[in-house]
Amino acid sequence: MSQNMSVSIAGVTLKNPVMVASGTFGSGIEFSRFLDLSRLGAVVTKGVAITPWEGNATPRICETPSGMLNAIGLQNPGAETFIKRDLRFLEQFDTKVIVNVCGHSAEEYVDCVRRLADEKRADLLEINISCPNVREGGIAFGTDPKGVERITKEIRKAAVQPVIMKLSPNVTDITEIAAAAEAGGADALSMINTLTGMKIDVRRRTFALANRTGGLSGPAIHPVAVRMVWQCAQRVKIPIIGMGGIASAEDALEMLMAGASAVSVGTANFHDQTTVLQVIDGISAYLDENGIGDVRELIGCVR
């Protein structure tokens, strides 16, 4: 039977609902040796700021049971290098590009969003509001509903492309954060970002990460992510991109059924560079096996 795998996020059509999570794929330059980027629904770039960021001291990655901790610190070369190198590279592929944007202040976010406004290769913007707000003593932008609504409004006002707000799970009630982003004018949500964790090296009797704490990702957080996506899908009307421990088609299907309109594969990319293709093919096979002609029939089917 004929099959439709395409989905729409904020008016932008993706050929399938599978993309890669920011920070796990660079901008695809290295991964393009292993897979055809044109097969992806979208490439989500590593975070980019208006000026270069050095990132945290090393070590800044360590393995954990069923996942990993990272404290990269959003190291990036800045918007100018990103545009000239990464966006130009992505022009050769038939896929959508979602640019992840980070900043230490509202002004930095807005400046970066404005710099990207004329870049035709940037189809959507994903705003990482887990960044530390230097004006508020380092508290992440995404932990306070009023702050989320405020920063979303400022970014939405400056942006030309659709705006996706990426939500932190390190909050008391993520549905309040989702509702605040929607009230601020967000076109879509990405969720979830990493959970804060820590690992101690008992042999060295010190922290495994130089930053002490890091972001936990991988299969360990998947059930938490599915629950949060499901909760927010009941609360907001804008599309959700679900992520968190997706390593198989079954994981992705859970997210779609919970209410996500698309999914992102992250940590699994480090284990097997072709995971994202396996997820795409697995969803297609599931549709065939179950006589489903349109992947959109699965979105939010579990209430």
Summary of the structure (lengths in Angstrom):
residues: 303
radius of gyration: 18.1
end to end distance: 27.3
largest distance: 59.3
contacts: 1113
relative contact order: 0.17
helix: 36%
strand: 23%
